[in-house]
Amino acid sequence: MATGYLYLLIAIVGEVIATSALKASEGFSRPLPSLVTVVGYGIAFYCLSLTLRTIPVGIAYAIWSGIGIVLISLVGLVAFQQTLDVPALLGIGLILAGVVVINVFSSSVPH
């Protein structure tokens, strides 16, 4: 079980790195960020597939995408000076709240 969450954490980090590099690749015109994008997504999807051995697909994907959205929004803010308005922040807060509700209250999540 804990191994599934470790793989999920690695998948999330890989996806956030890959998405950040995708922005930096400028349409795959810059070789190094393009390579980081491909490798990062490869790691992310491989680790996500390992996660699915112990965590139900809907739960794993909800956590992966929800936390990924929050983290990539922070990366956009810090690294790319992208701003978020109040509705965007509210929506991201609701996504994060959903991930917490799933993990704390759902009997679908193996504890």
Secondary structure in CASP SS format (residue, H / E / C, confidence):
PFRMAT SS
TARGET T0000
AUTHOR 0000-0000-0000
METHOD secondary structure of the structure
MODEL  1
M C 1.00
A H 1.00
T H 1.00
G H 1.00
Y H 1.00
L H 1.00
Y H 1.00
L H 1.00
L H 1.00
I H 1.00
A H 1.00
I H 1.00
V H 1.00
G H 1.00
E H 1.00
V H 1.00
I H 1.00
A H 1.00
T H 1.00
S H 1.00
A H 1.00
L H 1.00
K H 1.00
A H 1.00
S C 1.00
E C 1.00
G C 1.00
F C 1.00
S C 1.00
R C 1.00
P H 1.00
L H 1.00
P H 1.00
S H 1.00
L H 1.00
V H 1.00
T H 1.00
V H 1.00
V H 1.00
G H 1.00
Y H 1.00
G H 1.00
I H 1.00
A H 1.00
F H 1.00
Y H 1.00
C H 1.00
L H 1.00
S H 1.00
L H 1.00
T H 1.00
L C 1.00
R C 1.00
T C 1.00
I C 1.00
P C 1.00
V H 1.00
G H 1.00
I H 1.00
A H 1.00
Y H 1.00
A H 1.00
I H 1.00
W H 1.00
S H 1.00
G H 1.00
I H 1.00
G H 1.00
I H 1.00
V H 1.00
L H 1.00
I H 1.00
S H 1.00
L H 1.00
V H 1.00
G H 1.00
L H 1.00
V H 1.00
A H 1.00
F C 1.00
Q C 1.00
Q C 1.00
T C 1.00
L C 1.00
D C 1.00
V H 1.00
P H 1.00
A H 1.00
L H 1.00
L H 1.00
G H 1.00
I H 1.00
G H 1.00
L H 1.00
I H 1.00
L H 1.00
A H 1.00
G H 1.00
V H 1.00
V H 1.00
V H 1.00
I H 1.00
N H 1.00
V H 1.00
F H 1.00
S C 1.00
S C 1.00
S C 1.00
V C 1.00
P C 1.00
H C 1.00
END
